[in-house]
Each structure stands twice: as structure tokens, then as C-alpha cells.
Amino acid sequence: MSAASDCWRSPVSRGSWIVEDDYDSEFRFSGQPIPALQGLVPDAPVVYIGTFSKTLYPGLRLGYVVIPRPLVSDLKHAHAELYRGGHSLIQMALAEFITAGHYFGPYPPYAVALQPSPRLF
């Protein structure tokens, strides 16, 4: 993991950012998940992007971005300019779903598909 934890030295010295697209990170057949770069050190220069489309429903088309504080106002403004309509009803329903504990509960929606199925002989 040292290569991953050292990878932000160059971006920090240049004043640039790493964009980490964590697509499909929830799906693995064995072992522990690989930690995201975004969470390895405090204030890492990482913009972390994920989606709920793979773990809940492909038609949901709802993702998320975890951004460092210095980028919040710029990206908030850019988002408002790019996405005027938005999906606020879907966002509110998903927020309620997560707040109620259904997404991170003991049996998250995507876990069932990954469970080994019994084999009949």
C-alpha cells in the first residue's frame, strides 16, 4: 500500500488533484476491500467519485462526489451551471433510504447477488 499512499506527493507539490473513480469497488469475491485513496490520509488531494447504480438499481443513474474543502465552492458553482434540473426527488428518497439504515445494514442490497448459491447435485 506504500505506492498508493505515496502517490499524492507529486500532485501536492504541483497543486493538482487526483480523481479517484471507485466504480464497482463493492464487488469482490474474496478478501477485504482495497481502501480508497481518498480516505488514506487527512486532506488528501483526491476527488472521489462513486455511483449507486451498481449497488441499488442501474436505472437510478445517481452518483456522488466526495471533494476536499478547498474545491467545494468552485464545484458547487460548476454543478449548478451544468445541471439545472437535477433529480432532487430521487436524491431525497435515497437519503431517506440511507438514513433508515437500509443501504449499510446487515444485508445491503448488493450483497445478495454475491452470496454463493447452494449447488444441487
Contacts in CASP RR format, 6 or more apart in sequence:
PFRMAT RR
TARGET T0000
AUTHOR 0000-0000-0000
METHOD contacts of the structure
MODEL  1
MSAASDCWRSPVSRGSWIVEDDYDSEFRFSGQPIPALQGLVPDAPVVYIG
TFSKTLYPGLRLGYVVIPRPLVSDLKHAHAELYRGGHSLIQMALAEFITA
GHYFGPYPPYAVALQPSPRLF
1 35 0 8 1.000
1 40 0 8 1.000
4 37 0 8 1.000
4 40 0 8 1.000
5 40 0 8 1.000
5 41 0 8 1.000
7 18 0 8 1.000
7 37 0 8 1.000
8 18 0 8 1.000
8 37 0 8 1.000
8 41 0 8 1.000
8 44 0 8 1.000
8 45 0 8 1.000
8 46 0 8 1.000
11 17 0 8 1.000
11 18 0 8 1.000
11 45 0 8 1.000
12 45 0 8 1.000
15 45 0 8 1.000
16 45 0 8 1.000
17 45 0 8 1.000
17 46 0 8 1.000
17 47 0 8 1.000
17 68 0 8 1.000
17 71 0 8 1.000
18 37 0 8 1.000
18 44 0 8 1.000
18 45 0 8 1.000
18 46 0 8 1.000
18 47 0 8 1.000
19 46 0 8 1.000
19 47 0 8 1.000
19 49 0 8 1.000
20 36 0 8 1.000
20 37 0 8 1.000
20 38 0 8 1.000
20 46 0 8 1.000
20 47 0 8 1.000
20 48 0 8 1.000
20 49 0 8 1.000
21 49 0 8 1.000
21 50 0 8 1.000
22 36 0 8 1.000
22 48 0 8 1.000
22 49 0 8 1.000
22 50 0 8 1.000
23 49 0 8 1.000
23 50 0 8 1.000
23 51 0 8 1.000
23 54 0 8 1.000
24 54 0 8 1.000
25 33 0 8 1.000
25 34 0 8 1.000
25 36 0 8 1.000
26 33 0 8 1.000
26 54 0 8 1.000
26 55 0 8 1.000
26 108 0 8 1.000
26 110 0 8 1.000
27 54 0 8 1.000
27 110 0 8 1.000
27 114 0 8 1.000
29 114 0 8 1.000
36 46 0 8 1.000
36 48 0 8 1.000
37 44 0 8 1.000
37 46 0 8 1.000
37 48 0 8 1.000
38 44 0 8 1.000
38 46 0 8 1.000
38 47 0 8 1.000
38 48 0 8 1.000
38 66 0 8 1.000
39 46 0 8 1.000
39 48 0 8 1.000
43 68 0 8 1.000
43 69 0 8 1.000
44 68 0 8 1.000
45 68 0 8 1.000
46 68 0 8 1.000
47 65 0 8 1.000
47 66 0 8 1.000
47 67 0 8 1.000
47 68 0 8 1.000
47 71 0 8 1.000
48 65 0 8 1.000
48 66 0 8 1.000
48 67 0 8 1.000
49 63 0 8 1.000
49 64 0 8 1.000
49 65 0 8 1.000
49 66 0 8 1.000
50 63 0 8 1.000
50 64 0 8 1.000
50 65 0 8 1.000
51 62 0 8 1.000
51 63 0 8 1.000
51 64 0 8 1.000
52 60 0 8 1.000
52 62 0 8 1.000
52 63 0 8 1.000
52 64 0 8 1.000
52 94 0 8 1.000
53 59 0 8 1.000
53 60 0 8 1.000
53 61 0 8 1.000
53 62 0 8 1.000
53 63 0 8 1.000
54 110 0 8 1.000
55 103 0 8 1.000
55 108 0 8 1.000
55 109 0 8 1.000
55 110 0 8 1.000
56 94 0 8 1.000
56 103 0 8 1.000
56 109 0 8 1.000
56 110 0 8 1.000
60 90 0 8 1.000
60 94 0 8 1.000
61 87 0 8 1.000
62 87 0 8 1.000
62 90 0 8 1.000
62 91 0 8 1.000
62 94 0 8 1.000
65 75 0 8 1.000
67 75 0 8 1.000
97 103 0 8 1.000
98 104 0 8 1.000
102 109 0 8 1.000
103 109 0 8 1.000
END
